[in-house]
Each structure stands twice: as C-alpha cells, then as structure tokens.
Amino acid sequence: MVLAWCCLRQDWRHFHAAGIEAAGLNGRSFRPRRVGLLREYMSMRRMSGTG
C-alpha cells in the first residue's frame, strides 16, 4: 500500500503497489511538506477512529 498526497484533489490517496505500472520524476520536491502532511494524516485517522 502506498500513501500519497494528491495535489489535484488536495487529499490523501491510497494505492496498491502492485497496481503501479510506471513512475517518473517531475522535478518537484515533496520533502519540504512531508512531515506536516503526515502529521495531518495521522491526526485525521485518530479523529475518525481508524488509526
């Protein structure tokens, strides 16, 4: 399972790794925001009772 932030939908998406056929670099970096986004995701999971 791959957890990813969707910039288009401004929401979290889950993907099965086996279903990913190709991946590529687009020159943009996720690193500057990843810690904050992961904390937000974990908080959301706790509030929904699924984490």
Jmol script that loads the backbone (N, CA, C; Angstrom):
load data "model"
ATOM      1  N   MET A   1       0.851  -1.166   0.000  1.00  0.00           N
ATOM      2  CA  MET A   1       0.000   0.000   0.000  1.00  0.00           C
ATOM      3  C   MET A   1       0.900   1.233   0.000  1.00  0.00           C
ATOM      4  N   VAL A   2       0.587   2.171  -0.839  1.00  0.00           N
ATOM      5  CA  VAL A   2       1.328   3.423  -0.928  1.00  0.00           C
ATOM      6  C   VAL A   2       0.372   4.544  -0.530  1.00  0.00           C
ATOM      7  N   LEU A   3       0.785   5.352   0.430  1.00  0.00           N
ATOM      8  CA  LEU A   3       0.024   6.516   0.850  1.00  0.00           C
ATOM      9  C   LEU A   3       0.614   7.729   0.147  1.00  0.00           C
ATOM     10  N   ALA A   4      -0.225   8.525  -0.488  1.00  0.00           N
ATOM     11  CA  ALA A   4       0.278   9.683  -1.239  1.00  0.00           C
ATOM     12  C   ALA A   4      -0.674  10.860  -1.102  1.00  0.00           C
ATOM     13  N   TRP A   5      -0.115  12.063  -1.129  1.00  0.00           N
ATOM     14  CA  TRP A   5      -0.906  13.288  -1.130  1.00  0.00           C
ATOM     15  C   TRP A   5      -1.207  13.645  -2.577  1.00  0.00           C
ATOM     16  N   CYS A   6      -2.474  13.824  -2.897  1.00  0.00           N
ATOM     17  CA  CYS A   6      -2.883  14.181  -4.251  1.00  0.00           C
ATOM     18  C   CYS A   6      -2.994  15.698  -4.341  1.00  0.00           C
ATOM     19  N   CYS A   7      -2.103  16.331  -5.095  1.00  0.00           N
ATOM     20  CA  CYS A   7      -2.121  17.791  -5.258  1.00  0.00           C
ATOM     21  C   CYS A   7      -3.366  18.242  -6.011  1.00  0.00           C
ATOM     22  N   LEU A   8      -3.866  17.435  -6.919  1.00  0.00           N
ATOM     23  CA  LEU A   8      -5.051  17.775  -7.691  1.00  0.00           C
ATOM     24  C   LEU A   8      -6.296  17.810  -6.804  1.00  0.00           C
ATOM     25  N   ARG A   9      -6.471  16.774  -5.978  1.00  0.00           N
ATOM     26  CA  ARG A   9      -7.662  16.680  -5.128  1.00  0.00           C
ATOM     27  C   ARG A   9      -7.462  17.290  -3.743  1.00  0.00           C
ATOM     28  N   GLN A  10      -6.208  17.638  -3.409  1.00  0.00           N
ATOM     29  CA  GLN A  10      -5.885  18.181  -2.091  1.00  0.00           C
ATOM     30  C   GLN A  10      -6.371  17.244  -0.988  1.00  0.00           C
ATOM     31  N   ASP A  11      -6.052  15.947  -1.151  1.00  0.00           N
ATOM     32  CA  ASP A  11      -6.475  14.935  -0.196  1.00  0.00           C
ATOM     33  C   ASP A  11      -5.537  13.739  -0.304  1.00  0.00           C
ATOM     34  N   TRP A  12      -5.646  12.850   0.660  1.00  0.00           N
ATOM     35  CA  TRP A  12      -4.835  11.640   0.691  1.00  0.00           C
ATOM     36  C   TRP A  12      -5.413  10.593  -0.236  1.00  0.00           C
ATOM     37  N   ARG A  13      -4.514   9.805  -0.861  1.00  0.00           N
ATOM     38  CA  ARG A  13      -4.906   8.687  -1.722  1.00  0.00           C
ATOM     39  C   ARG A  13      -4.119   7.464  -1.301  1.00  0.00           C
ATOM     40  N   HIS A  14      -4.731   6.301  -1.444  1.00  0.00           N
ATOM     41  CA  HIS A  14      -4.074   5.021  -1.167  1.00  0.00           C
ATOM     42  C   HIS A  14      -3.980   4.253  -2.475  1.00  0.00           C
ATOM     43  N   PHE A  15      -2.824   3.667  -2.720  1.00  0.00           N
ATOM     44  CA  PHE A  15      -2.612   2.902  -3.940  1.00  0.00           C
ATOM     45  C   PHE A  15      -2.026   1.544  -3.572  1.00  0.00           C
ATOM     46  N   HIS A  16      -2.454   0.500  -4.270  1.00  0.00           N
ATOM     47  CA  HIS A  16      -1.819  -0.803  -4.126  1.00  0.00           C
ATOM     48  C   HIS A  16      -0.549  -0.783  -4.975  1.00  0.00           C
ATOM     49  N   ALA A  17       0.574  -1.087  -4.368  1.00  0.00           N
ATOM     50  CA  ALA A  17       1.860  -1.018  -5.063  1.00  0.00           C
ATOM     51  C   ALA A  17       1.873  -1.887  -6.317  1.00  0.00           C
ATOM     52  N   ALA A  18       1.198  -3.027  -6.282  1.00  0.00           N
ATOM     53  CA  ALA A  18       1.186  -3.924  -7.438  1.00  0.00           C
ATOM     54  C   ALA A  18       0.467  -3.299  -8.635  1.00  0.00           C
ATOM     55  N   GLY A  19      -0.393  -2.323  -8.399  1.00  0.00           N
ATOM     56  CA  GLY A  19      -1.129  -1.689  -9.487  1.00  0.00           C
ATOM     57  C   GLY A  19      -0.398  -0.529 -10.144  1.00  0.00           C
ATOM     58  N   ILE A  20       0.750  -0.144  -9.589  1.00  0.00           N
ATOM     59  CA  ILE A  20       1.517   0.970 -10.160  1.00  0.00           C
ATOM     60  C   ILE A  20       2.395   0.416 -11.272  1.00  0.00           C
ATOM     61  N   GLU A  21       2.106   0.816 -12.491  1.00  0.00           N
ATOM     62  CA  GLU A  21       2.830   0.295 -13.651  1.00  0.00           C
ATOM     63  C   GLU A  21       4.073   1.104 -13.984  1.00  0.00           C
ATOM     64  N   ALA A  22       4.049   2.407 -13.697  1.00  0.00           N
ATOM     65  CA  ALA A  22       5.195   3.252 -14.030  1.00  0.00           C
ATOM     66  C   ALA A  22       5.216   4.453 -13.088  1.00  0.00           C
ATOM     67  N   ALA A  23       6.389   4.978 -12.894  1.00  0.00           N
ATOM     68  CA  ALA A  23       6.562   6.185 -12.076  1.00  0.00           C
ATOM     69  C   ALA A  23       7.668   7.017 -12.701  1.00  0.00           C
ATOM     70  N   GLY A  24       7.591   8.306 -12.506  1.00  0.00           N
ATOM     71  CA  GLY A  24       8.614   9.180 -13.071  1.00  0.00           C
ATOM     72  C   GLY A  24       8.829  10.404 -12.202  1.00  0.00           C
ATOM     73  N   LEU A  25       9.937  11.059 -12.413  1.00  0.00           N
ATOM     74  CA  LEU A  25      10.248  12.281 -11.680  1.00  0.00           C
ATOM     75  C   LEU A  25       9.694  13.486 -12.428  1.00  0.00           C
ATOM     76  N   ASN A  26       9.175  14.449 -11.676  1.00  0.00           N
ATOM     77  CA  ASN A  26       8.645  15.645 -12.319  1.00  0.00           C
ATOM     78  C   ASN A  26       9.415  16.904 -11.907  1.00  0.00           C
ATOM     79  N   GLY A  27      10.484  16.731 -11.114  1.00  0.00           N
ATOM     80  CA  GLY A  27      11.303  17.868 -10.721  1.00  0.00           C
ATOM     81  C   GLY A  27      10.813  18.596  -9.485  1.00  0.00           C
ATOM     82  N   ARG A  28       9.645  18.228  -8.980  1.00  0.00           N
ATOM     83  CA  ARG A  28       9.111  18.865  -7.775  1.00  0.00           C
ATOM     84  C   ARG A  28       9.481  18.031  -6.560  1.00  0.00           C
ATOM     85  N   SER A  29       9.674  18.702  -5.440  1.00  0.00           N
ATOM     86  CA  SER A  29      10.086  18.017  -4.220  1.00  0.00           C
ATOM     87  C   SER A  29       8.929  17.972  -3.224  1.00  0.00           C
ATOM     88  N   PHE A  30       8.712  16.799  -2.646  1.00  0.00           N
ATOM     89  CA  PHE A  30       7.695  16.622  -1.623  1.00  0.00           C
ATOM     90  C   PHE A  30       8.288  16.862  -0.238  1.00  0.00           C
ATOM     91  N   ARG A  31       9.575  16.790  -0.108  1.00  0.00           N
ATOM     92  CA  ARG A  31      10.262  16.852   1.174  1.00  0.00           C
ATOM     93  C   ARG A  31       9.884  18.045   2.063  1.00  0.00           C
ATOM     94  N   PRO A  32       9.782  19.249   1.551  1.00  0.00           N
ATOM     95  CA  PRO A  32       9.504  20.375   2.450  1.00  0.00           C
ATOM     96  C   PRO A  32       8.188  20.263   3.217  1.00  0.00           C
ATOM     97  N   ARG A  33       7.219  19.522   2.712  1.00  0.00           N
ATOM     98  CA  ARG A  33       5.911  19.449   3.347  1.00  0.00           C
ATOM     99  C   ARG A  33       5.592  18.089   3.933  1.00  0.00           C
ATOM    100  N   ARG A  34       6.429  17.101   3.767  1.00  0.00           N
ATOM    101  CA  ARG A  34       6.036  15.737   4.104  1.00  0.00           C
ATOM    102  C   ARG A  34       5.768  15.513   5.578  1.00  0.00           C
ATOM    103  N   VAL A  35       6.535  16.107   6.477  1.00  0.00           N
ATOM    104  CA  VAL A  35       6.329  15.885   7.907  1.00  0.00           C
ATOM    105  C   VAL A  35       4.985  16.461   8.352  1.00  0.00           C
ATOM    106  N   GLY A  36       4.694  17.684   7.955  1.00  0.00           N
ATOM    107  CA  GLY A  36       3.425  18.304   8.312  1.00  0.00           C
ATOM    108  C   GLY A  36       2.228  17.554   7.746  1.00  0.00           C
ATOM    109  N   LEU A  37       2.341  17.109   6.499  1.00  0.00           N
ATOM    110  CA  LEU A  37       1.245  16.371   5.879  1.00  0.00           C
ATOM    111  C   LEU A  37       1.036  15.026   6.561  1.00  0.00           C
ATOM    112  N   LEU A  38       2.123  14.350   6.936  1.00  0.00           N
ATOM    113  CA  LEU A  38       1.994  13.067   7.612  1.00  0.00           C
ATOM    114  C   LEU A  38       1.346  13.247   8.984  1.00  0.00           C
ATOM    115  N   ARG A  39       1.721  14.294   9.699  1.00  0.00           N
ATOM    116  CA  ARG A  39       1.081  14.574  10.993  1.00  0.00           C
ATOM    117  C   ARG A  39      -0.413  14.844  10.806  1.00  0.00           C
ATOM    118  N   GLU A  40      -0.759  15.601   9.783  1.00  0.00           N
ATOM    119  CA  GLU A  40      -2.164  15.884   9.494  1.00  0.00           C
ATOM    120  C   GLU A  40      -2.930  14.599   9.203  1.00  0.00           C
ATOM    121  N   TYR A  41      -2.325  13.706   8.416  1.00  0.00           N
ATOM    122  CA  TYR A  41      -2.959  12.436   8.077  1.00  0.00           C
ATOM    123  C   TYR A  41      -3.176  11.594   9.333  1.00  0.00           C
ATOM    124  N   MET A  42      -2.165  11.499  10.172  1.00  0.00           N
ATOM    125  CA  MET A  42      -2.282  10.700  11.387  1.00  0.00           C
ATOM    126  C   MET A  42      -3.350  11.281  12.311  1.00  0.00           C
ATOM    127  N   SER A  43      -3.424  12.579  12.426  1.00  0.00           N
ATOM    128  CA  SER A  43      -4.447  13.232  13.240  1.00  0.00           C
ATOM    129  C   SER A  43      -5.841  12.936  12.693  1.00  0.00           C
ATOM    130  N   MET A  44      -5.984  13.000  11.388  1.00  0.00           N
ATOM    131  CA  MET A  44      -7.251  12.708  10.743  1.00  0.00           C
ATOM    132  C   MET A  44      -7.679  11.267  11.020  1.00  0.00           C
ATOM    133  N   ARG A  45      -6.734  10.333  10.948  1.00  0.00           N
ATOM    134  CA  ARG A  45      -7.026   8.921  11.213  1.00  0.00           C
ATOM    135  C   ARG A  45      -7.470   8.721  12.659  1.00  0.00           C
ATOM    136  N   ARG A  46      -6.779   9.372  13.597  1.00  0.00           N
ATOM    137  CA  ARG A  46      -7.140   9.243  15.014  1.00  0.00           C
ATOM    138  C   ARG A  46      -8.539   9.781  15.260  1.00  0.00           C
ATOM    139  N   MET A  47      -8.866  10.912  14.660  1.00  0.00           N
ATOM    140  CA  MET A  47     -10.182  11.522  14.860  1.00  0.00           C
ATOM    141  C   MET A  47     -11.295  10.670  14.259  1.00  0.00           C
ATOM    142  N   SER A  48     -11.000   9.958  13.173  1.00  0.00           N
ATOM    143  CA  SER A  48     -12.020   9.124  12.532  1.00  0.00           C
ATOM    144  C   SER A  48     -12.132   7.752  13.181  1.00  0.00           C
ATOM    145  N   GLY A  49     -11.186   7.450  14.109  1.00  0.00           N
ATOM    146  CA  GLY A  49     -11.219   6.168  14.794  1.00  0.00           C
ATOM    147  C   GLY A  49     -10.664   5.002  13.994  1.00  0.00           C
ATOM    148  N   THR A  50      -9.930   5.300  12.910  1.00  0.00           N
ATOM    149  CA  THR A  50      -9.367   4.234  12.076  1.00  0.00           C
ATOM    150  C   THR A  50      -7.866   4.109  12.234  1.00  0.00           C
ATOM    151  N   GLY A  51      -7.301   4.765  13.186  1.00  0.00           N
ATOM    152  CA  GLY A  51      -5.857   4.696  13.302  1.00  0.00           C
ATOM    153  C   GLY A  51      -5.471   4.659  14.695  1.00  0.00           C
TER     154      GLY A  51
END
end "model"
wireframe off; spacefill off
backbone 0.3
color backbone group
